[in-house]
Amino acid sequence: MGLADLHMHTIFSYDGTATVPAVLNRARQVGLDLIAITDHDEIRGALLAEQLAPQFGVQVIPGVEISTKDGDLLALGIRGLVPADLSLIETLLQVEQLGGICIVPHLMAGGMGMKSLNFFSVLKAMRHSVAGRILAGIETHNATVLDRSSRLYAEELAFHTGLARTGNSDAHVLGAIGLGATEFPGKTIEDLMRALREGTTVVRRNASWSSARIVGGWAWNYLLSTPTRVLPFSK
């Protein structure tokens, strides 16, 4: 079985705190076979990680966390940006044109300025003849989301729709990488994509952090990483 973490951020995100090499190194340390870097409406970090990945022995799926009009959406396997603020269905159709697939993150979660998809928007998208095929999975375990009820909503939606279940860290700091992960048959990116489409993924829940540790750890690391984030050449 392969092990993947499909939702994490680098300093290319406005709220990320870690450089791309540091993220790749941490992924190797915690035993991940495969990661997706999904910065907010930004692909440069993911493409850089894809280039550097062989040096670290970790496979990388380029991705983006897209700000749709209806809520955030993870797009995997794309190498171009999709415009923000399109509807969920319009966004899914754009991802389809780029050859990717999508995962619903932190369903209906609130707090910390989060903008999450809801039941209605996801069900409407799944009824669309094309967009429904691109929406392959849902985070039933997000290790660092503050609104823990999101996991219950996501599990309910996965049960009723058959969307593949994924576990991810949504890491904004190095220490959180791998706290949530997704097991899949095989080891390669192609194996993972097949598992998402066939619904054969398994969620792995690792150690949980308290809300105080999540917020406090992010704030401290955000402060420490300010010089790196501010200076473009340092990325």
N, C-alpha and C positions, 0 to 999 in steps of 0.2 A: 504493500500500500504506500502511496505517496502522501506527503503532508504539505499543505499549502496554507498561506495566509494571504487573503485576496483583498485586503482593505487596509492601507496604511499610508502615511503622509511623510513628506520630506520638507526641507526648507523651501522648496518651490511652492508649497502651499502657504497661504498667509498665516496659518496657525501651526505649521510644522516646525520642528526644532532640531532635526537631525539631517546631516548631509547624506547624499546618496551612498558614498562608500561606507559610511558608518552603518546605514541601514542594511546593506548587503552583508557586511561582516557580522552584524547581530543576527541576521536571518540564518547564516551558517552556524553560528554558535548555538542557537536553540534547536537546530536539527531540522529546519525547513528545507524541503526539496525545491520549493517553488513559491514565488511571491508575486503579487501584483501591487505596484505602486500606483496609487489613485489620488493624486493631488487634485485640489479643487480647481476645476476648469483650467487645468494646466497639464501639459504633456511632456515638458522638457525633462523633468526629473525621471519620468518613466523611461524615456528613450535613452537617457544617459545610463540608467541602471541596466537596460538591456545590453548596452555596449560593454559595460564593465563586468557583467555577470560572470563570464567565464573565469575571470581572475579569482572569484570567490566560491566557485563551485555551486552556485545557486541559479536556478532558471528564473527568468523574469517574463511575466506577461505585461506588456505595456497597457496602461489603463488610465482612466480619468474618473473622478467623482463629478458628475455633471449637475449643475444647478438648473433643473427644469422648472417650469412654471408651477408644476404640481408638487415638487419636492426633489430631494437629492436622488441620484441614480448612479450606480457603478457600471461603467462600460469597460469591458475587457477585450484585449486582442485588437485594439485600434492604434493607429499611429498618426492620427490627425485629430484636431479638435472639433467638437460639435458645439455650435453656438449655445450659450446659456439662454434661459428664459423661454425656450420653446415648450409646448405641451409635452406630456410624457409620451404620447403616441408619436408626435413629430420627432422627438428625440430618438425614440427607438428606431424609427425609419431611417434617420440619419446614421445611426450606429450600424444598421443593416447594410447601408451603402459602403461603410468602411470595413465590413467583414467581421464585425465584433458581435459579442453577446452581452447581456446585461443581467445584473443582480440588484434586487431591492435591498438597500441598507436601512438599518435602524427604523423599521416601519413604525409610523405614528409616534416616534420619540420626540419629546419636547425638551426644552431647557438649553441653556448656553447658546441661544440663537440658532438652534438646529431647525432645518426645514425638511420635514420628512413626508414621504408619500403616505397616503391613506388607503384603506380598503377599496373605496369606490374607484379611485383612479387606477389602481392596479387591476382590479377586475374588469374595468372598461378596456384597458389596454390588452388584456388577455383575450378579449372577445374579438379583437381586430385580427383580420386574416394574416397580415404580415407581422405587425408589431408583436402579436402574441407569441410568435415563434422566437423572437429575439430575446424576450424576457424569460430567462432560463432558471434563475435561482433567487433565493431570498435568504437574508441573514436571520437565522433563528437564534444565533448567539453572537452578539457584539460585546466584546469583553470590556470595553471602556465607555459605553454609552451610560449616561447618568440615569436615564429613565428606564429602569429595568423592566417595566411593564411592556416595553417594546418587544421583548423576547416572547411574551405570551401571545401578543397580537400576531407576530410573525409565524409562530408555530401553528396557530389556528388557520392562518391564511395558507400556509404550506400544506396543511392537512386537506383543505377544501379544494386546492388548485393543482396539487401535484408538483409545484415548483420544487426544484432541488434545494435541499437544506444546506446552508453553509455556516461555518463558524469562522469569525475573523476578529482581529484585534482592534481595528480602527485606530491603530497606534499613531499618536502624535509625539511620542517620546520613545527612545530606543528600548527602554526596559519593558514596554508593553508589547513589543513584537512577539507574536506567537502565543499570547495569552488565550486567544481564540484561534482555532485552526480547522481546516477541512481535510479529512482523509478521502482518498479516491483510489480506485483500482489502477495500478500502473505507476509510472514515475514522470512521464513527460507532459508537456503542455497539451499535446494532442489528446493524451489520456484524460487529462482534467476536463478539457472541453467536452469530450464524449460523455464523461460522467455527469457533468452538469446537464447536458441535453437529455440523458437517459435517467436522471434522478437517482444515481447510485452513490452519491457523496454521503459522507458520515461526519457529523459535527463532533469536534473534540473541544471540550471545555477544560482549560487549564486553570491555574490559580486565579482567583478573583481579587481585584483591588477594591478597597473602599472608595466611596465618593471623594472623601478628603484626600486620599492618596492620588486619585486620578486628577483632580483639579490642582492640588498643591504641586504635584510632580510636573504637571504641564506648565504651570506658572513659573516655577523655578527654572526649568529647562528653557522656556521661552526667553526669560531674562538672560540666561547664560549664552544663548545662541544669537542674541541680537546682532553682534558684529558680523557674524557669518551671513545672517539673513539680509542685512543691509547692504553688504558689499557684493554686487553681482558676480565679480570675478571669482569670489571664493566658493561659489556653488559648484 
